[in-house]
Structures are given as structure tokens and as C-alpha cells.
Amino acid sequence: MSAAESAAAIQRNLVDLLDFIDWSGVECLNQSSSHSLSNALKQGYREDEGLNLESDADEQLLIYIPFTQVIKLHSIVIKGSEEDGPKTVKLFTNKEHMGFSNVSDFPPSDTAVLSPDNLKGKPVVLKYVKFQNVRSLTIFIEDNQSCSEITKVQKIALYGSTVETTDMKGLKKIEEH
Amino acid sequence: MVLEATMICIDNSEWMRNGDYSPSRFQAQADAVNLICGAKTQSNPENTVGVLTMAGKGVRVLVTPTSDLGKILACMHGLEIGGEMNLAAGIQVAQLALKHRQNKKQQQRIIVFAGSPIKHDKKSLEMIGRKLKKNSVALDIVNFGEDDEGKMEKLEALLAAVNNNDTSHIVHVSAGPNALSDVLMSTPIFTGDGEGGSGFAAAAAAAAAAGGVSGFEFGVDPNLDPELALALRVSMEEERARQEAAAKKAAEEASKQEKGGEEQSSSQEATMTEHASGGTSEADNKKNDLSDDDNALLQQALAMSMDEPASSHDLQDMEMPDVAADDPELALALQLSVQDSTKDSSSQTDMSKLLADQSFVSSILASLPGVDPNDPSVKEVLASMQSQSEKQDEDKATEEEEK
């Protein structure tokens, strides 16, 4: 399966969507002030195992990521520890300023239940057809692996392609872990 | 200048008929609300404020967050007192009203006037607080009026659950001659976490205060006389800087006097000695602590890390009792190597003279392990060195003659 997937990935010219994130609009609800979203998203910080995004009042996290252009989202990598890493992750597209109260108001575009493999870095392939026209992505982390009070996320990486142009120079192959 | 949407929760329960705050608790509350609305809208024109009542028939939103001050003041008219305050419901409705604010970029804040006893328990209040924190809503609590047991505890617990980086505050106002609004004016609820609500506060203070302390740093209102306030502030800072410089100088003088005896042999400027005195006093303290025999090397390393000629002078002074007894030539060599850095040519001739000194060289060689001064090869080297030094002296003599 992984061979077919990687072949498919190369076909779709997938890139790390880090460059297309509109940083001025990135928000995260219920994050701890000392362990903020940058630790999980930003280049460099996200590779550092010691720097995590942590939740504050309870174990849920709501992350809002707008993009600078319309993108298609293929897969997502969420890395964390086996105990405190996220378990159920719901993704919503193009819904601005969601709050914890309206996460259940409409169905998510996709739901992922993360296995320990995923937490080590194996990408979660999403329902590509639902993510064809994404201006903003909301990631709702509902609970964590061990139902503890604090959820810790070490890295969040998004892989997909842009809609306007596929920049052949920016083509990066995704390594299967 | 924080962009903020605020919901003010008013207590209009029966307890507000009481007259311990003049003219009545309710009226004092209304005045405070008016002032807060004014301060918020003035600090940032895009701020919005809304008002709801918690008692009466139930929680009722009088006006949703708006930047129109007139609308807010108008809705305060004709409010009726009665019923019991429902704090939990009030806060939750306020949170809902803020969620539906028009400008999503505004920070969310709730200001609660808690004048009557609280019937909720601490646990449920803490849960409400945590929910507010999760949705990044700040909460300001004004505790006044009734003071039954546990009310303060409950409110403090609520604040602790909400507080995120000191964005939430609680203020206790007891009954007395000061009006509720006056007391609030100096609190962070009004001044907005440390920045300028002072403009509005100043106008209000001028109108309401009975004279005396106006609450500003120099007794001058920045709004009424900005140049004077600025001049006073600048002169205060200059004075402070001058005092700090004087204190620093005094400290240096003191340490210099301590060092007095050990410092002479240096040939540097005054500033260098000042530096050195600071450095060497530290070095000395360190050295005095360490035992001589075991840590001689450590002392040397410390002195070298100080990285100043003066300290290496000191190093010599320390080392002399240890090492000099054994090897005066070594000490002399050290001294010369130090002087090398300051005086070049003279030391060279000194060095050559020393090398020419047969006995000196032989004693040095004797102290080196594995070298036997009686060894013929060593003697050859010595002889060649001596002739070299003689040649150097001759050359120098001819040079001087030519000049």
C-alpha cells in the first residue's frame, strides 16, 4: 500500500505546505502560553523534540490555519508522544473562527484517529476529494492517547499542492517513514 | 490600545437598593458602567461594549457589543431592580454574546459586577472559569456590596481558573466615602492592563475628585499640560541615571582602595587599572579560597582567563611565594614574558642578555627533564647561542654608530 501511495504522492507533486501558511491569521485556542503553536508548526521548532504544543485548561485544542492561496490537501503528519499525543483529530475546511462550542455543529471534512505509527511520523492520508479547494484549515484535537489532562503535539506538517500553479522547482519528494 | 470586545454584566438584584454606596448601590454601579464604557471606547475607537443584566426576570442582554456610546448610555435608563442575581448564567450569556461579535479580531472580555451573595458553589464557578480560559476570554470581577462568607473565596477561585497571563483581574470595593467609580479608576480594569485609559480617567478625575492627589506621578495631568509632564518625567529619569552612575563610581572607588597595595607595577592607563582592580579583586578572592598546593594550576588558569596584564602581575605576586622559592629564574622569565607585551625592543635585548648569561641558561636547562647540561650536544648549542647573541650585540652597536 505504501508503494502505491508514494507513487500517487509523486504523481500529485506534493509539497510541504509550510510556505503557504498565512502566519498573521494563525490561531490556536486552549494552548498553553509557554508551549505555543509555533513549536509544532514552524520550521526548525517542529523538528525539535523538546518543543511541543501543549494544551492548557483541558485536553482539547483548536487550531486555525489560513493559507495565502487556495490549496489541495493530501495528507497530514502529526507527531507526538505515545501517551500524550493526539488521538482523534477532526479537520474542517474553510470555516473561520470556530470555537469549541460549534465543532459539533457541522460534520468535519475528515476525521483521523491517530495510531502510534502516525504519532511517529507516518502521514495520515486524507479524503482528497474533500480537500480540493482549501482556503483555511481548522484542526480540532478532541482527545489524546491516554486521556490525560494535557495534550502534547510535537509536530504538525501538511502536505498537498497548490491550485493555481504547480511549481516544478519547488517539487519535493515525500519520504515514507 | 488593545482591540477588545467587552460585555458588562450588571447586578440589578434586590440587594442593590442598599444605600451604603452613595446614592445607592445600583446608582454607583451605573456610574461605574458609564465610565468604563467611555474608557474602553476612547482607548481604541474600534472597541465595542455590550451590557446585560443578571437579575430581574432572568438574564437579559440590553445591548450587544457596539461602539456607539450613546446607545449604551441610553439602555442604562429605566432599569428595574429586583430578583436574584444568576452569576453563572450571566457569564455564559456574556460569552455567547461575545462569540457572535462582528469583528472576530477583537479580544474577548467580560466585566462582572458582583454585588449580591453568590449561590453557586466553587466547583461550578471554576468550571465556568476554565471554559472561559479555553476560549481565551478574559474576566474582570468587581466585588462590592454584600460580603457573605465564601463570596470572596468563590470569586478568587473563579479568577484563578480564568486567569491567563494576568489578563483577568478582581477588585474588592468596600463601602465608604469613596465612590465606586473613583476606586475603579485606578484599577487595571479601567486602565486596561497598564496602558492608557489615563486620558479618560484624567477628565473624570478632574470632574469628580475633591482635590488633593490626582493620582498622577508628578501631580500634573498629562492631558492638561503635556509638556510639563514630559519635562518632569525626563528630569526624573536623568536624576535616576545620574544617581546610578554615582553609585557605580562609589563602588569602584571602594574596591580600588581595597586593592591599593598590590597594584603598582602596572604601566597602563587609569581606565585599565580600574578594570584590573575589579578583575583582580575577584581573582584574589577566588585564589584565597583555593588551597595553594593542589590548585596552583587552577589559579593560573583563572588568572589567565582574566586576560589582563595586571592580573598576570598579580599572578606573579601570588606565585612568588609558591614557585619563586624553587625557581627564581622561572619567575623572572614570566615577568619578562609579561613585559614583552608592553615593551618590545628593550625586552629582546634583555632576553638576549639573559641567554648570554651562561649560568642562567644552564640552570634553566638543568630544570628541564631529560636534559643533561654536561651533554656535549647541549654544550654545542649553548656555545652557538652565545656567539649569536654576541653577533646581535655587535650589529646593534654598528647600527647605533651609523645613526
Interface residues (C-beta under 8 A of the other chain):
Chain A: L29 N30 S33 D56 A57 D58 Q60 E96 H97 G99 F100 S101
Chain B: K99 K104 R130 K131 K133 K134 N135 S136 N164 N165
